[in-house]
Amino acid sequence: MTVHTKSPIIDLAAKVETAIARVQALPEAERRAIFTAFSPARIQAEAASLHARHAGGEALPLFGTLIAVKDLFDEAGEVTSAGSRLLADRPAAQADAVAVARLKAAGALMFGRTSMSEFAYSGVGLNPHHGTPSGTLVAGGIPGGSSSGSAVCVGLGITDAAIGTDTGGSLRIPAAANGIWGFKPSQGLIEATGVHPLAPSYDVPGPMASDLPLLHRLAAVMAGNALRIETPETLRLAVPTGAFTDGLSPEVAALWQAEKARMTRLGHTLVPCDLSKIGAAIGLNRIIVAVEAHRIYADHIDRLKILGDPRVLSRIRFAETLSDDEIAQAYDRRAEVVARFADAMQDVDALLAPTLMCLPPSIAEVEADFDRLNMEMLRNTSLVNLVDGCALAMPTPGLRPSYAMTMLVGAKGADARLLALADALKG
């Protein structure tokens, strides 16, 4: 990728020392809950090397951008444990994941490995092994999952951005819970080599960031292309019924009405769109993700009974209850749903929806009622994974706490356009 952006003037050493000091000032339990690995010496050494590249005149469009790395991405010399004790003793990676290598080549600095739901199999962010970090907007609130520690780093202002993965909402839910930007790309836009899988039919690596321009730059670098497209001044936005907007909590229902009114004031056209058949197919995700996760961990079930998070293991073992016919039918039905959504999006610029069906609950509430609240956190975001689309979680203007409760959705391949459209909608 050729980039002609001039590198900004940044005192990288001072920025790194400030960020390290902020981490070290956290209570020990919170620090362990955010990071699975954090080495100031390694970060400082890589910052010195990056400074030398910059001083030598190398074009570095992301120079000095601090990025938290979800513990699913390989980094040379680091163990990729996927937030699990099962994988904690595996050998260190020999090479960087492709996405990490591209970010480093552009001048970004990887700033610690961040905690996550075990194997990325949860929408709330609980982890019994490392602890669960509080969300940054409400003390004791969930951080969102599965890319929990990554989003918290950005929400706390420790890093400018973070990278994570999204199988059912694991970039957008943490973004929503921490009031930042989260982007779920189309599958295949960003190469997944070097990223530990959960369900390959759904898994997507992507970025979270403190602002939209940075999110766009990160996505372009990770994808290896410019992702530029012109944006019309006014948009046609699909407003769904039968999916995304049914069963909203009273608070989110009020927010949804206010966001639709805001879009109308901005001059955009809202087009009703019946997605009830897609909404009725949400159960396919549970089948397909469990089946693909079980293929990865089938030989480790006995060890996971001892070492694993029982909530995650239960979801993996759901695959054992399914017949071959049920599994085949799930894949066939999903293909039909993907085609149905692509057809629905042909005469609109994007679909607008609430990111979540209810506001993020507390960690204590989720621990007491995991299955129900995990499902509620995942419901809206995972519909996008079901239809093989792309989506952005956008901070909702004027909302306090400043959750990112507005989601912009596009069909597969509409990534560049979606990022451009978001600029016209952010308010």
VEXDREN-2710 file (C-alpha; in Angstrom, 1 decimal):
% VEXDREN-2710
k/r/px/py/pz
1/MET/0.0/0.0/0.0
2/THR/1.5/3.4/-1.0
3/VAL/0.5/6.2/1.3
4/HIS/1.6/9.8/0.7
5/THR/0.4/11.2/4.0
6/LYS/3.1/13.3/5.8
7/SER/3.9/11.9/9.3
8/PRO/2.6/14.1/12.1
9/ILE/5.0/15.8/14.6
10/ILE/4.7/13.7/17.8
11/ASP/7.0/13.4/20.8
12/LEU/6.7/9.6/20.8
13/ALA/8.8/9.0/23.8
14/ALA/6.8/11.4/26.0
15/LYS/3.5/10.0/24.7
16/VAL/4.6/6.4/25.5
17/GLU/5.8/7.3/29.0
18/THR/2.6/9.1/29.7
19/ALA/0.5/6.1/28.6
20/ILE/2.7/3.6/30.5
21/ALA/2.3/5.7/33.6
22/ARG/-1.4/5.7/33.3
23/VAL/-1.4/1.9/33.1
24/GLN/0.9/1.6/36.1
25/ALA/-1.4/3.9/38.1
26/LEU/-4.3/1.6/37.7
27/PRO/-5.2/-0.7/40.6
28/GLU/-3.4/-4.0/40.1
29/ALA/-6.7/-6.0/39.7
30/GLU/-7.9/-3.6/37.1
31/ARG/-4.6/-3.7/35.2
32/ARG/-4.7/-7.5/35.1
33/ALA/-8.3/-7.4/33.9
34/ILE/-7.4/-5.2/31.0
35/PHE/-4.1/-6.7/29.9
36/THR/-3.0/-10.3/29.4
37/ALA/0.5/-9.1/28.7
38/PHE/2.0/-5.6/29.3
39/SER/5.7/-5.0/29.0
40/PRO/6.9/-1.4/29.3
41/ALA/10.4/-2.4/28.3
42/ARG/9.2/-4.0/25.1
43/ILE/7.0/-1.0/24.3
44/GLN/9.8/1.4/25.0
45/ALA/12.2/-0.5/22.8
46/GLU/9.7/-0.7/19.9
47/ALA/9.1/3.1/20.3
48/ALA/12.8/3.8/20.0
49/SER/13.0/1.7/16.8
50/LEU/9.9/3.5/15.5
51/HIS/11.5/6.9/16.3
52/ALA/14.6/5.9/14.4
53/ARG/12.5/5.0/11.3
54/HIS/10.7/8.3/11.5
55/ALA/13.9/10.3/12.0
56/GLY/15.4/8.5/8.9
57/GLY/12.6/9.9/6.8
58/GLU/10.4/6.9/6.3
59/ALA/6.8/7.7/5.4
60/LEU/4.8/6.6/8.4
61/PRO/1.1/7.7/8.1
62/LEU/0.3/6.2/11.5
63/PHE/3.4/7.3/13.3
64/GLY/2.9/7.4/17.0
65/THR/-0.6/5.9/17.0
66/LEU/-0.8/3.7/20.1
67/ILE/-2.8/0.5/19.5
68/ALA/-4.0/-2.1/22.1
69/VAL/-3.9/-5.6/20.7
70/LYS/-6.6/-8.2/21.4
71/ASP/-5.1/-11.4/22.6
72/LEU/-6.2/-13.2/19.4
73/PHE/-3.6/-11.5/17.1
74/ASP/-0.1/-13.0/16.8
75/GLU/2.8/-10.8/17.7
76/ALA/6.3/-12.2/17.1
77/GLY/7.7/-13.2/20.5
78/GLU/4.3/-13.1/22.3
79/VAL/2.0/-15.9/23.3
80/THR/-1.5/-15.7/21.8
81/SER/-3.7/-17.2/24.5
82/ALA/-7.1/-16.1/23.4
83/GLY/-8.0/-15.1/27.0
84/SER/-7.8/-18.8/28.0
85/ARG/-5.7/-20.9/30.4
86/LEU/-5.9/-23.7/27.9
87/LEU/-3.6/-21.8/25.5
88/ALA/-1.5/-19.8/28.0
89/ASP/1.5/-22.2/27.7
90/ARG/1.6/-22.5/23.9
91/PRO/4.8/-21.3/22.2
92/ALA/5.2/-17.6/21.4
93/ALA/4.2/-16.6/17.9
94/GLN/7.0/-16.6/15.3
95/ALA/5.6/-13.8/13.2
96/ASP/3.1/-10.9/13.4
97/ALA/-0.4/-11.4/12.1
98/VAL/-0.8/-9.7/8.7
99/ALA/-3.0/-6.9/10.2
100/VAL/-0.4/-6.2/12.9
101/ALA/2.4/-6.2/10.4
102/ARG/0.6/-3.7/8.2
103/LEU/-0.1/-1.4/11.2
104/LYS/3.6/-1.6/12.3
105/ALA/4.8/-0.9/8.8
106/ALA/2.6/2.3/8.8
107/GLY/4.2/3.5/12.0
108/ALA/1.7/2.4/14.7
109/LEU/3.0/1.2/18.0
110/MET/1.5/-2.0/19.6
111/PHE/0.8/-1.1/23.2
112/GLY/0.1/-4.3/25.2
113/ARG/-2.0/-7.4/24.7
114/THR/-5.5/-7.0/25.9
115/SER/-8.0/-9.2/27.7
116/MET/-11.1/-10.7/26.2
117/SER/-13.9/-13.2/26.7
118/GLU/-12.3/-16.7/26.5
119/PHE/-11.9/-17.7/22.8
120/ALA/-13.9/-14.5/21.9
121/TYR/-17.1/-16.4/22.7
122/SER/-19.2/-13.8/24.5
123/GLY/-20.8/-10.4/24.0
124/VAL/-20.4/-9.1/27.5
125/GLY/-16.7/-9.4/28.2
126/LEU/-16.6/-11.6/31.3
127/ASN/-13.4/-13.5/32.0
128/PRO/-13.0/-15.6/35.1
129/HIS/-9.3/-16.1/34.6
130/HIS/-8.0/-12.5/34.3
131/GLY/-11.0/-10.7/35.8
132/THR/-13.4/-8.4/34.0
133/PRO/-12.5/-4.7/33.5
134/SER/-15.2/-2.1/34.2
135/GLY/-16.5/-0.3/31.2
136/THR/-15.2/3.3/31.1
137/LEU/-18.5/5.2/31.1
138/VAL/-20.2/3.7/34.1
139/ALA/-18.4/2.3/37.1
140/GLY/-19.0/-1.4/37.3
141/GLY/-20.6/-1.6/33.9
142/ILE/-19.7/-4.3/31.4
143/PRO/-16.9/-3.5/29.1
144/GLY/-18.6/-5.4/26.3
145/GLY/-17.2/-8.4/24.6
146/SER/-15.4/-10.1/23.4
147/SER/-12.8/-7.4/22.7
148/SER/-13.2/-6.0/26.2
149/GLY/-9.7/-4.9/27.2
150/SER/-9.1/-3.3/23.8
151/ALA/-12.1/-1.1/24.1
152/VAL/-11.3/-0.1/27.7
153/CYS/-7.8/1.0/26.7
154/VAL/-9.3/3.4/24.1
155/GLY/-12.1/4.5/26.4
156/LEU/-9.6/5.3/29.2
157/GLY/-7.5/7.3/26.7
158/ILE/-4.5/5.0/27.3
159/THR/-4.3/4.2/23.6
160/ASP/-5.6/6.0/20.5
161/ALA/-7.1/2.8/19.0
162/ALA/-7.3/-0.9/19.3
163/ILE/-7.7/-4.0/17.2
164/GLY/-10.1/-6.8/17.8
165/THR/-12.3/-9.3/16.1
166/ASP/-16.0/-9.5/15.5
167/THR/-17.8/-12.9/15.2
168/GLY/-21.2/-11.7/16.6
169/GLY/-20.5/-8.1/17.7
170/SER/-17.2/-8.3/19.5
171/LEU/-16.0/-5.0/18.0
172/ARG/-19.2/-3.1/18.1
173/ILE/-20.5/-4.1/21.5
174/PRO/-17.4/-3.0/23.4
175/ALA/-17.4/0.2/21.3
176/ALA/-21.0/0.8/22.3
177/ALA/-20.2/0.2/26.0
178/ASN/-17.2/2.5/26.0
179/GLY/-18.5/5.3/23.8
180/ILE/-15.9/4.9/21.0
181/TRP/-16.0/3.9/17.3
182/GLY/-16.1/0.3/16.3
183/PHE/-15.9/-1.1/12.7
184/LYS/-16.9/-4.7/11.7
185/PRO/-15.6/-5.0/8.2
186/SER/-16.8/-7.4/5.5
187/GLN/-15.3/-10.8/5.7
188/GLY/-12.2/-11.0/3.6
189/LEU/-11.5/-7.2/3.6
190/ILE/-8.8/-7.6/6.2
191/GLU/-6.6/-10.7/6.0
192/ALA/-7.1/-13.0/9.0
193/THR/-3.7/-14.8/8.8
194/GLY/-2.2/-14.9/12.3
195/VAL/-5.6/-14.3/14.1
196/HIS/-6.7/-17.2/16.3
197/PRO/-10.2/-18.3/15.0
198/LEU/-13.5/-19.0/16.8
199/ALA/-15.9/-19.5/13.9
200/PRO/-14.2/-18.9/10.5
201/SER/-17.5/-18.4/8.7
202/TYR/-18.1/-15.3/10.9
203/ASP/-14.8/-14.1/12.3
204/VAL/-13.6/-10.7/11.1
205/PRO/-10.6/-8.6/12.4
206/GLY/-11.1/-4.9/12.6
207/PRO/-10.4/-1.6/14.5
208/MET/-11.8/0.5/17.2
209/ALA/-10.8/4.1/17.7
210/SER/-11.4/7.3/19.5
211/ASP/-12.6/9.1/16.4
212/LEU/-13.9/8.4/12.9
213/PRO/-11.0/9.7/10.8
214/LEU/-8.5/7.5/12.7
215/LEU/-10.9/4.5/12.4
216/HIS/-11.0/5.0/8.7
217/ARG/-7.2/5.2/8.4
218/LEU/-6.7/2.1/10.5
219/ALA/-9.2/0.1/8.4
220/ALA/-7.5/1.2/5.2
221/VAL/-4.0/0.2/6.5
222/MET/-5.3/-3.1/7.8
223/ALA/-7.1/-3.8/4.5
224/GLY/-4.1/-2.8/2.4
225/ASN/-6.1/-0.3/0.3
226/ALA/-7.3/3.3/0.4
227/LEU/-11.0/2.7/1.0
228/ARG/-12.0/6.0/-0.5
229/ILE/-15.3/6.8/-2.1
230/GLU/-17.4/9.9/-2.7
231/THR/-20.3/10.6/-0.3
232/PRO/-23.7/12.0/-1.5
233/GLU/-25.0/15.0/0.5
234/THR/-28.2/13.3/1.4
235/LEU/-28.8/9.6/2.0
236/ARG/-31.5/7.0/1.7
237/LEU/-31.4/5.0/4.9
238/ALA/-33.3/1.8/5.5
239/VAL/-35.1/1.7/8.8
240/PRO/-35.8/-1.9/9.8
241/THR/-38.9/-3.6/11.1
242/GLY/-39.1/-7.2/12.3
243/ALA/-35.4/-7.2/13.1
244/PHE/-33.1/-4.9/15.0
245/THR/-35.9/-2.7/16.4
246/ASP/-38.3/-5.2/18.0
247/GLY/-38.1/-5.7/21.8
248/LEU/-36.1/-2.6/22.5
249/SER/-35.8/-1.5/26.1
250/PRO/-37.7/1.8/26.8
251/GLU/-34.5/3.7/27.0
252/VAL/-33.2/2.4/23.7
253/ALA/-36.6/2.8/22.0
254/ALA/-36.5/6.5/23.0
255/LEU/-33.0/6.9/21.7
256/TRP/-34.0/5.2/18.4
257/GLN/-36.8/7.6/17.9
258/ALA/-34.5/10.5/18.6
259/GLU/-31.9/9.3/16.2
260/LYS/-34.5/8.8/13.4
261/ALA/-35.6/12.4/14.0
262/ARG/-32.0/13.6/13.9
263/MET/-31.4/11.9/10.6
264/THR/-34.5/13.5/9.1
265/ARG/-33.4/17.0/10.3
266/LEU/-30.0/16.3/8.6
267/GLY/-32.0/15.9/5.3
268/HIS/-31.7/12.2/4.9
269/THR/-34.6/10.0/3.7
270/LEU/-35.7/7.1/5.9
271/VAL/-37.1/4.1/4.1
272/PRO/-39.1/1.4/6.0
273/CYS/-37.6/-2.1/5.4
274/ASP/-39.3/-5.3/6.5
275/LEU/-36.5/-7.7/7.7
276/SER/-38.8/-10.0/9.7
277/LYS/-37.6/-13.1/7.9
278/ILE/-34.0/-12.2/8.7
279/GLY/-34.9/-11.5/12.4
280/ALA/-36.5/-14.9/12.6
281/ALA/-33.3/-16.6/11.5
282/ILE/-31.1/-15.3/14.3
283/GLY/-30.9/-18.8/15.8
284/LEU/-28.7/-19.9/12.9
285/ASN/-25.8/-18.0/14.5
286/ARG/-25.9/-20.1/17.6
287/ILE/-25.7/-23.3/15.5
288/ILE/-23.0/-22.3/13.1
289/VAL/-20.7/-20.6/15.6
290/ALA/-21.0/-23.5/18.1
291/VAL/-20.3/-26.1/15.3
292/GLU/-17.2/-24.3/14.1
293/ALA/-15.9/-23.6/17.6
294/HIS/-16.4/-27.2/18.5
295/ARG/-14.3/-28.3/15.5
296/ILE/-11.4/-26.2/16.9
297/TYR/-11.7/-27.4/20.5
298/ALA/-13.2/-30.9/20.3
299/ASP/-10.0/-32.5/21.4
300/HIS/-9.7/-30.3/24.4
301/ILE/-13.2/-30.7/26.0
302/ASP/-11.9/-32.6/29.0
303/ARG/-9.2/-30.1/29.8
304/LEU/-11.7/-27.2/29.3
305/LYS/-13.9/-28.8/32.0
306/ILE/-11.1/-28.1/34.4
307/LEU/-9.4/-25.0/32.9
308/GLY/-12.1/-23.2/30.9
309/ASP/-14.9/-20.8/31.5
310/PRO/-18.0/-23.0/32.0
311/ARG/-20.2/-20.4/30.2
312/VAL/-18.0/-20.7/27.1
313/LEU/-17.7/-24.5/27.3
314/SER/-21.5/-24.8/27.5
315/ARG/-21.9/-22.8/24.3
316/ILE/-19.2/-24.9/22.5
317/ARG/-20.8/-28.1/23.6
318/PHE/-24.2/-27.1/22.2
319/ALA/-22.8/-28.4/18.9
320/GLU/-22.9/-31.9/20.4
321/THR/-26.7/-31.8/20.5
322/LEU/-27.1/-31.1/16.8
323/SER/-27.6/-33.6/14.0
324/ASP/-25.8/-33.5/10.7
325/ASP/-29.1/-32.5/9.0
326/GLU/-29.6/-29.7/11.4
327/ILE/-26.1/-28.3/10.7
328/ALA/-26.4/-28.6/6.9
329/GLN/-29.8/-26.9/7.0
330/ALA/-28.4/-24.1/9.1
331/TYR/-25.7/-23.3/6.5
332/ASP/-28.3/-23.5/3.7
333/ARG/-30.7/-21.2/5.5
334/ARG/-27.9/-18.7/6.2
335/ALA/-27.0/-18.5/2.5
336/GLU/-30.7/-17.6/1.8
337/VAL/-30.6/-14.9/4.5
338/VAL/-27.4/-13.4/3.1
339/ALA/-29.0/-13.1/-0.4
340/ARG/-32.2/-11.7/1.1
341/PHE/-30.3/-8.9/2.9
342/ALA/-28.3/-8.1/-0.2
343/ASP/-31.5/-7.7/-2.2
344/ALA/-33.0/-5.5/0.5
345/MET/-30.0/-3.1/0.4
346/GLN/-30.0/-2.5/-3.3
347/ASP/-32.0/0.8/-3.4
348/VAL/-30.6/2.4/-0.2
349/ASP/-27.3/3.7/0.9
350/ALA/-27.2/1.9/4.2
351/LEU/-29.3/0.6/7.0
352/LEU/-29.7/2.4/10.3
353/ALA/-30.3/0.5/13.6
354/PRO/-29.7/0.7/17.3
355/THR/-26.4/-1.0/18.2
356/LEU/-27.9/-2.7/21.2
357/MET/-31.4/-3.6/22.2
358/CYS/-30.8/-2.4/25.7
359/LEU/-28.3/-0.2/27.5
360/PRO/-25.2/-2.1/28.8
361/PRO/-25.9/-3.8/32.1
362/SER/-23.5/-4.0/35.1
363/ILE/-21.0/-6.8/35.5
364/ALA/-22.8/-8.0/38.6
365/GLU/-26.1/-8.2/36.6
366/VAL/-24.5/-10.3/33.9
367/GLU/-22.8/-12.6/36.3
368/ALA/-26.2/-13.3/37.8
369/ASP/-28.1/-13.7/34.5
370/PHE/-25.5/-14.5/31.9
371/ASP/-27.5/-16.3/29.2
372/ARG/-30.3/-13.7/28.9
373/LEU/-28.1/-10.6/29.0
374/ASN/-25.4/-12.1/26.8
375/MET/-28.1/-12.8/24.2
376/GLU/-29.5/-9.3/24.5
377/MET/-26.1/-7.7/24.0
378/LEU/-25.5/-9.8/20.9
379/ARG/-28.9/-9.7/19.3
380/ASN/-28.6/-6.6/17.1
381/THR/-24.9/-6.8/16.2
382/SER/-25.0/-10.6/15.4
383/LEU/-27.8/-10.0/12.9
384/VAL/-25.1/-8.2/10.8
385/ASN/-22.8/-11.2/11.0
386/LEU/-25.7/-13.4/10.1
387/VAL/-26.3/-11.5/6.8
388/ASP/-22.5/-11.3/6.1
389/GLY/-22.6/-7.5/6.2
390/CYS/-20.3/-4.7/7.4
391/ALA/-21.2/-2.2/10.2
392/LEU/-20.1/0.7/12.3
393/ALA/-21.0/1.4/15.9
394/MET/-21.1/5.2/16.2
395/PRO/-21.2/7.3/19.4
396/THR/-24.7/8.8/19.7
397/PRO/-24.6/12.6/19.8
398/GLY/-25.8/14.1/23.0
399/LEU/-26.2/10.8/24.9
400/ARG/-25.1/10.7/28.5
401/PRO/-23.4/8.4/29.3
402/SER/-22.0/8.7/25.8
403/TYR/-22.6/5.1/24.6
404/ALA/-22.2/4.3/20.9
405/MET/-25.8/3.2/20.4
406/THR/-26.2/4.1/16.7
407/MET/-25.2/1.4/14.1
408/LEU/-24.8/1.9/10.4
409/VAL/-25.0/-1.3/8.3
410/GLY/-24.1/-2.2/4.8
411/ALA/-24.1/-5.3/2.6
412/LYS/-20.9/-7.2/2.1
413/GLY/-18.3/-5.2/0.2
414/ALA/-19.8/-1.8/1.1
415/ASP/-17.0/-1.0/3.6
416/ALA/-15.5/2.0/1.9
417/ARG/-18.9/3.5/1.3
418/LEU/-20.0/2.8/4.8
419/LEU/-17.0/4.6/6.3
420/ALA/-17.6/7.6/4.1
421/LEU/-21.3/7.7/4.9
422/ALA/-20.7/7.7/8.6
423/ASP/-19.1/11.2/8.3
424/ALA/-22.4/12.5/7.0
425/LEU/-24.3/11.0/9.9
426/LYS/-22.1/11.6/12.9
427/GLY/-23.6/15.0/13.7
END
